[in-house]
Amino acid sequence: MSFLRNYLNKIKPNFEPEGKLHAFRSIFDGFETFLYVPNTTARTGVSIHDAIDSKRIMSFVVIALLPALLFGMYNIGYQNALASNIDASFWDMFIFGFLAVMPKIIVSYVVGLGIEFAWAQWKGEEIQEGYLVSGIIIPLIVPVGCPLWMLALACAFSVIFCKEIFGGTGMNIFNPAIAARMFLFFSYPSVMTGDKVWVADSPIWGFGGTPVNGFTGATPLGQMAQGADVPFNMDMVTGLIPGSIGETSVIAIAIGACILLWTGIASWRTMLSVFVGGGVMAAIFEATGMSAMPWWEHFVLGGFAFGAVFMATDPVTSCRTDCGKYIYGFLIGAMAVIIRVMNAGYPEGMMLAIFFGNMFAPTIDHFIVERNISKRLKRGGTK
């Protein structure tokens, strides 16, 4: 790696303010700081020192997402083989899913990072690293049948209108991945819901099989919304069911949750309160006879677990205060179950709940801070 470091040091003067390639300074700085931790420190003003920078935080989140991503690739091949009635091997199914998912990841990063790079050059600022996570989450929360051009539009919308216009990473109000999914759902609902969007409609790669065009395979939540009785089975936990690419396997998501909690990147208060809020509301609906689904079954279906672990815990768009995290998470979990039970036309609910949670997070923090200030003033005898 010393060769790469020496090469970067050699060409760096070309990107300095007086260099011949100074117009691309932001791009060079982005690549250099992605490969190496900057060795410069602040010399004036107040600074907060930490053992990890934002790029390394994003890298840990990407690592935590890998189990869900890899299982999602396998499940895509498995669902195709099941629909085609083919006896496929593990590697055949995984390779098929890999080839189906990688174009989506590539499009997501090319479009999103391309806009980030262009924006940084235009503003003369450093390239921000927030899209490293959004770029992999967005493909994981869409059906495998989502066309690439739609995904590109959603990525562009989320980066421009839900991130950059607010000031970039750390300033956005809404989670960019949530915004991308909301854009797709309300603009192209037939691609995001229904019975025909969850199974890849081509033969398994590498061997024969019949195309599955027109194959209908609703998710368990979709079947329940239509009034069907869907008994619990272990496939709901392992993830061998139709659904968005990275949202089906509770086991893979749990591995990612352990990584995020062990590294201290995600807040256990937010994560726990999402499940508590969802469980309490689901138990109320079950006790009143408004829903026949057991309260705990909501956790293993749809995007509930994925949203609670990877999206509700986003440190930028969630609450910052400890008490606020409990309220914020509880609100998201309860709202997700309310949407699922009360609106049969929108059986998922989790992403919309997080969207509204992002909206109320600043208000929740504001009231918590004001309450703390009022208590301290009373303790000090100040009116």
GUTITI-843915 format. One record per residue (C-alpha): residue number from 0; x, y negated, z negated. Coordinates in steps of 0.2 Angstrom, whole numbers, plus 5000, padded with zeros to 4 digits. Each point is the difference from the previous one (the first is absolute). Last residue first. Example, Ala and Ser with C-alpha at 12.3 -4.5 7.8 and 13.67 -1.06 7.14 Angstrom:
<recs>
{1, {5068, 5005, 4964}},
{0, {4994, 5017, 4997}},
</recs>
This chain:
<recs>
{382, {4808, 4843, 4812}},
{381, {5017, 5005, 4993}},
{380, {5001, 5011, 4984}},
{379, {5015, 5010, 5007}},
{378, {4990, 5016, 5000}},
{377, {4986, 4990, 5009}},
{376, {5012, 4994, 5014}},
{375, {5007, 5018, 5002}},
{374, {4982, 5007, 5002}},
{373, {4996, 4986, 5013}},
{372, {5016, 5004, 5010}},
{371, {4996, 5018, 5000}},
{370, {4982, 4997, 5006}},
{369, {5006, 4989, 5014}},
{368, {5013, 5013, 5006}},
{367, {4986, 5013, 5000}},
{366, {4988, 4989, 5009}},
{365, {5013, 4996, 5014}},
{364, {5006, 5018, 5002}},
{363, {4982, 5005, 5003}},
{362, {4998, 4986, 5013}},
{361, {5016, 5004, 5009}},
{360, {4994, 5019, 5001}},
{359, {4983, 4996, 5006}},
{358, {5003, 5001, 5019}},
{357, {5013, 5014, 4999}},
{356, {4986, 5010, 4991}},
{355, {4988, 4996, 5014}},
{354, {5013, 5008, 5012}},
{353, {5003, 5014, 4988}},
{352, {4982, 5004, 5000}},
{351, {4999, 5000, 5019}},
{350, {5014, 5012, 5001}},
{349, {4992, 5012, 4988}},
{348, {4982, 5000, 5007}},
{347, {5001, 5016, 5009}},
{346, {4982, 5005, 5004}},
{345, {4995, 4984, 5009}},
{344, {4983, 5003, 5008}},
{343, {4994, 5009, 4985}},
{342, {5002, 4984, 4990}},
{341, {4995, 5002, 4981}},
{340, {5010, 5015, 4996}},
{339, {5017, 4996, 5009}},
{338, {4998, 4981, 4997}},
{337, {4997, 5003, 4982}},
{336, {5015, 5012, 4999}},
{335, {5012, 4988, 5007}},
{334, {4993, 4986, 4989}},
{333, {5004, 5009, 4984}},
{332, {5018, 5005, 5005}},
{331, {5004, 4982, 5006}},
{330, {4992, 4991, 4985}},
{329, {5009, 5012, 4988}},
{328, {5017, 4996, 5009}},
{327, {4997, 4982, 4999}},
{326, {4994, 5000, 4982}},
{325, {5015, 5011, 4994}},
{324, {5012, 4990, 5010}},
{323, {4993, 4983, 4993}},
{322, {5005, 5006, 4982}},
{321, {5018, 5002, 5006}},
{320, {5001, 4984, 5010}},
{319, {5006, 5001, 5018}},
{318, {4984, 5005, 5008}},
{317, {5001, 5008, 5018}},
{316, {5004, 4992, 5016}},
{315, {5019, 4999, 4998}},
{314, {5004, 5014, 4989}},
{313, {4990, 5013, 5011}},
{312, {4993, 5012, 4987}},
{311, {4983, 5001, 5009}},
{310, {5009, 5005, 5016}},
{309, {5011, 5015, 4996}},
{308, {4993, 5010, 4985}},
{307, {4982, 4995, 4999}},
{306, {4998, 4998, 5019}},
{305, {5007, 5018, 5003}},
{304, {4990, 5007, 4986}},
{303, {4983, 4993, 5006}},
{302, {5004, 5002, 5019}},
{301, {4987, 5013, 5003}},
{300, {4997, 5014, 4988}},
{299, {5010, 5006, 4985}},
{298, {4996, 4986, 4988}},
{297, {4981, 5000, 5004}},
{296, {4999, 5018, 4995}},
{295, {5003, 4995, 4982}},
{294, {4983, 4993, 4998}},
{293, {4991, 5015, 5006}},
{292, {4990, 4997, 5016}},
{291, {4981, 5000, 4998}},
{290, {4998, 4982, 5000}},
{289, {4986, 4989, 4994}},
{288, {4995, 5012, 4987}},
{287, {5003, 4988, 4986}},
{286, {5014, 5011, 4992}},
{285, {5009, 5001, 5017}},
{284, {4999, 4982, 5004}},
{283, {5006, 4996, 4982}},
{282, {5014, 5013, 5002}},
{281, {5005, 4992, 5017}},
{280, {5001, 4983, 4992}},
{279, {5011, 5006, 4985}},
{278, {5011, 5011, 5012}},
{277, {5003, 4985, 5012}},
{276, {5004, 4988, 4986}},
{275, {5012, 5013, 4991}},
{274, {5008, 5004, 5017}},
{273, {5004, 4982, 5004}},
{272, {5005, 4997, 4982}},
{271, {5014, 5013, 5001}},
{270, {5008, 4992, 5015}},
{269, {4999, 4982, 4994}},
{268, {5007, 5004, 4983}},
{267, {5013, 5012, 5008}},
{266, {5007, 4985, 5009}},
{265, {5010, 5005, 5015}},
{264, {5019, 4997, 5003}},
{263, {5005, 5007, 4983}},
{262, {5012, 5013, 5008}},
{261, {4991, 5014, 4991}},
{260, {4983, 4993, 5004}},
{259, {5003, 4998, 5019}},
{258, {5008, 5018, 5001}},
{257, {4986, 5008, 4990}},
{256, {4987, 4991, 5011}},
{255, {5008, 5007, 5015}},
{254, {4999, 5018, 4994}},
{253, {4982, 4997, 4995}},
{252, {4997, 4994, 5018}},
{251, {5007, 5016, 5007}},
{250, {4989, 5010, 4988}},
{249, {4984, 4990, 5004}},
{248, {5002, 5004, 5018}},
{247, {4987, 4992, 5011}},
{246, {5006, 4982, 5002}},
{245, {5015, 5000, 5011}},
{244, {4992, 5002, 5017}},
{243, {4983, 4995, 4997}},
{242, {4988, 5014, 4997}},
{241, {4995, 5018, 5005}},
{240, {5004, 5013, 4986}},
{239, {5016, 5010, 4996}},
{238, {5004, 4987, 4986}},
{237, {5007, 5011, 4986}},
{236, {4987, 4994, 4989}},
{235, {4985, 5000, 5011}},
{234, {5006, 5017, 5007}},
{233, {4998, 5006, 4982}},
{232, {4981, 5001, 5002}},
{231, {4985, 4990, 4994}},
{230, {4983, 5003, 5007}},
{229, {4993, 4989, 5014}},
{228, {4982, 4998, 5000}},
{227, {4995, 4990, 5015}},
{226, {4990, 4983, 4998}},
{225, {5008, 4991, 5014}},
{224, {5011, 4990, 4987}},
{223, {5006, 5017, 4994}},
{222, {5005, 5005, 5017}},
{221, {5010, 4984, 5003}},
{220, {5008, 5002, 4983}},
{219, {5005, 5018, 5005}},
{218, {5008, 4993, 5016}},
{217, {4990, 5003, 5016}},
{216, {5006, 5012, 5013}},
{215, {4993, 4998, 5017}},
{214, {5010, 5007, 5015}},
{213, {4996, 4989, 5015}},
{212, {5017, 5003, 5008}},
{211, {5008, 5015, 4991}},
{210, {5011, 5006, 5014}},
{209, {5003, 5018, 5002}},
{208, {5016, 5009, 4994}},
{207, {5016, 5004, 5007}},
{206, {5018, 4997, 4993}},
{205, {5012, 4987, 4997}},
{204, {4989, 4986, 4994}},
{203, {4983, 5005, 4994}},
{202, {4987, 4996, 5012}},
{201, {4992, 4982, 5000}},
{200, {4986, 4991, 4991}},
{199, {5009, 4996, 4984}},
{198, {4987, 5003, 4986}},
{197, {4994, 4986, 4988}},
{196, {4991, 4988, 5013}},
{195, {4985, 5011, 5006}},
{194, {4989, 5001, 4985}},
{193, {4997, 4981, 4996}},
{192, {5011, 4986, 4994}},
{191, {5015, 4990, 5005}},
{190, {4999, 5001, 5019}},
{189, {4981, 4997, 5000}},
{188, {5002, 4985, 4988}},
{187, {5011, 4990, 5013}},
{186, {5000, 4982, 4994}},
{185, {4994, 5002, 4982}},
{184, {5010, 5016, 4996}},
{183, {5015, 4995, 5010}},
{182, {5002, 4983, 4991}},
{181, {4996, 5007, 4983}},
{180, {5014, 5013, 5003}},
{179, {5013, 4986, 5005}},
{178, {4994, 4989, 4985}},
{177, {5003, 5015, 4988}},
{176, {5018, 5002, 5007}},
{175, {5003, 4982, 4999}},
{174, {4995, 5000, 4981}},
{173, {4990, 4983, 4998}},
{172, {5006, 4984, 4991}},
{171, {5017, 4999, 5009}},
{170, {5014, 4990, 4991}},
{169, {5012, 5013, 4995}},
{168, {5005, 5004, 5018}},
{167, {4996, 4986, 5012}},
{166, {4993, 4983, 4997}},
{165, {4981, 5001, 5001}},
{164, {5000, 4999, 5019}},
{163, {5013, 5014, 5001}},
{162, {4990, 5013, 4990}},
{161, {4982, 5003, 5003}},
{160, {4998, 4991, 5017}},
{159, {5016, 5003, 5008}},
{158, {5005, 5017, 4993}},
{157, {4983, 5007, 4998}},
{156, {4994, 4995, 5018}},
{155, {5016, 5006, 5008}},
{154, {4998, 5017, 4992}},
{153, {4982, 5002, 5004}},
{152, {5003, 4995, 5018}},
{151, {5014, 5013, 5001}},
{150, {4989, 5013, 4992}},
{149, {4987, 4997, 5013}},
{148, {5013, 5002, 5014}},
{147, {5005, 5016, 4993}},
{146, {4983, 5008, 5000}},
{145, {4993, 5007, 4983}},
{144, {4997, 5018, 5002}},
{143, {5011, 5005, 4986}},
{142, {4989, 4990, 4988}},
{141, {5008, 4985, 4991}},
{140, {5007, 4999, 4983}},
{139, {5017, 5007, 5003}},
{138, {5004, 4990, 5016}},
{137, {4997, 4984, 4989}},
{136, {5011, 5006, 4985}},
{135, {5016, 5002, 5011}},
{134, {5001, 4982, 5006}},
{133, {4993, 4993, 4984}},
{132, {5015, 5007, 4990}},
{131, {5014, 4993, 5011}},
{130, {4988, 4985, 5003}},
{129, {5005, 4992, 4984}},
{128, {5018, 4997, 5006}},
{127, {5001, 4982, 5004}},
{126, {5011, 4994, 5013}},
{125, {5010, 4984, 4994}},
{124, {4993, 4983, 5006}},
{123, {5003, 4989, 5016}},
{122, {4981, 4998, 5002}},
{121, {5000, 5007, 5018}},
{120, {5013, 5013, 4997}},
{119, {4991, 5006, 4984}},
{118, {4984, 5001, 5010}},
{117, {5008, 5009, 5014}},
{116, {5007, 5013, 4988}},
{115, {4984, 5003, 4991}},
{114, {4990, 5001, 5016}},
{113, {5012, 5013, 5006}},
{112, {5000, 5009, 4983}},
{111, {4981, 5002, 5002}},
{110, {4999, 5005, 5018}},
{109, {5015, 5011, 5000}},
{108, {4996, 5007, 4983}},
{107, {4982, 5005, 5003}},
{106, {5004, 5006, 5018}},
{105, {5013, 5011, 4994}},
{104, {4990, 5007, 4985}},
{103, {4985, 5003, 5012}},
{102, {5011, 5009, 5013}},
{101, {5007, 5011, 4986}},
{100, {4983, 5006, 4994}},
{99, {4995, 5011, 5015}},
{98, {5017, 5007, 5003}},
{97, {5003, 5005, 4982}},
{96, {4983, 5007, 4999}},
{95, {5004, 5012, 5015}},
{94, {5017, 5004, 4992}},
{93, {4991, 5004, 4983}},
{92, {4988, 5012, 5008}},
{91, {5013, 5009, 5011}},
{90, {5011, 5001, 4985}},
{89, {4987, 5008, 4989}},
{88, {4995, 5013, 5013}},
{87, {4984, 4999, 5010}},
{86, {4986, 5012, 5001}},
{85, {4989, 4990, 5011}},
{84, {4981, 4997, 4998}},
{83, {5001, 4983, 5008}},
{82, {4992, 4991, 4986}},
{81, {5011, 5010, 4987}},
{80, {5016, 4997, 5010}},
{79, {4995, 4981, 5002}},
{78, {4997, 4999, 4981}},
{77, {5016, 5009, 4996}},
{76, {5010, 4989, 5012}},
{75, {4993, 4984, 4992}},
{74, {5003, 5008, 4983}},
{73, {5018, 5002, 5003}},
{72, {5003, 4982, 5004}},
{71, {4990, 4995, 4985}},
{70, {5011, 5011, 4989}},
{69, {5015, 4990, 5006}},
{68, {4992, 4983, 4998}},
{67, {4993, 5004, 4983}},
{66, {5017, 5007, 4994}},
{65, {5009, 4985, 5008}},
{64, {4990, 4986, 4991}},
{63, {5011, 5000, 4984}},
{62, {5016, 4998, 5011}},
{61, {4991, 4985, 5009}},
{60, {4996, 4993, 4982}},
{59, {5019, 5002, 4995}},
{58, {5005, 4991, 5016}},
{57, {4989, 4986, 4996}},
{56, {5007, 4998, 4983}},
{55, {5018, 5000, 5008}},
{54, {4995, 4986, 5012}},
{53, {4993, 4990, 4985}},
{52, {5016, 5000, 4990}},
{51, {5005, 5012, 4986}},
{50, {5010, 4998, 4984}},
{49, {4991, 4984, 4996}},
{48, {5006, 4982, 4997}},
{47, {4988, 4985, 4999}},
{46, {5008, 4984, 5005}},
{45, {4999, 4982, 4994}},
{44, {5009, 4987, 5010}},
{43, {5018, 5000, 5007}},
{42, {5012, 5013, 5005}},
{41, {4989, 5014, 5007}},
{40, {5009, 5016, 5005}},
{39, {5007, 5006, 5016}},
{38, {5005, 5019, 5002}},
{37, {4985, 5004, 5010}},
{36, {4995, 5018, 4998}},
{35, {5004, 5009, 5017}},
{34, {4990, 5008, 5014}},
{33, {4984, 4990, 4998}},
{32, {5010, 4985, 4996}},
{31, {5010, 5001, 5016}},
{30, {4985, 5004, 5011}},
{29, {4990, 4985, 4994}},
{28, {5015, 4988, 5000}},
{27, {5003, 5004, 5018}},
{26, {4981, 4997, 5005}},
{25, {5000, 4984, 4990}},
{24, {5016, 4994, 5008}},
{23, {4993, 5002, 5018}},
{22, {5001, 4982, 5005}},
{21, {5018, 4999, 4993}},
{20, {5006, 5011, 5014}},
{19, {5014, 4988, 5006}},
{18, {5005, 4997, 4982}},
{17, {4999, 4983, 4992}},
{16, {4985, 5004, 4988}},
{15, {5007, 5018, 4997}},
{14, {4995, 5014, 5012}},
{13, {5017, 5001, 5009}},
{12, {5009, 5000, 4984}},
{11, {4992, 5017, 4995}},
{10, {5008, 5009, 5015}},
{9, {5015, 5006, 4990}},
{8, {4992, 5002, 4983}},
{7, {4987, 5011, 5008}},
{6, {5014, 5011, 5008}},
{5, {5009, 5001, 4984}},
{4, {4985, 5006, 4991}},
{3, {4996, 5013, 5014}},
{2, {5018, 5007, 4999}},
{1, {4999, 5001, 4981}},
{0, {4985, 5011, 5002}},
</recs>
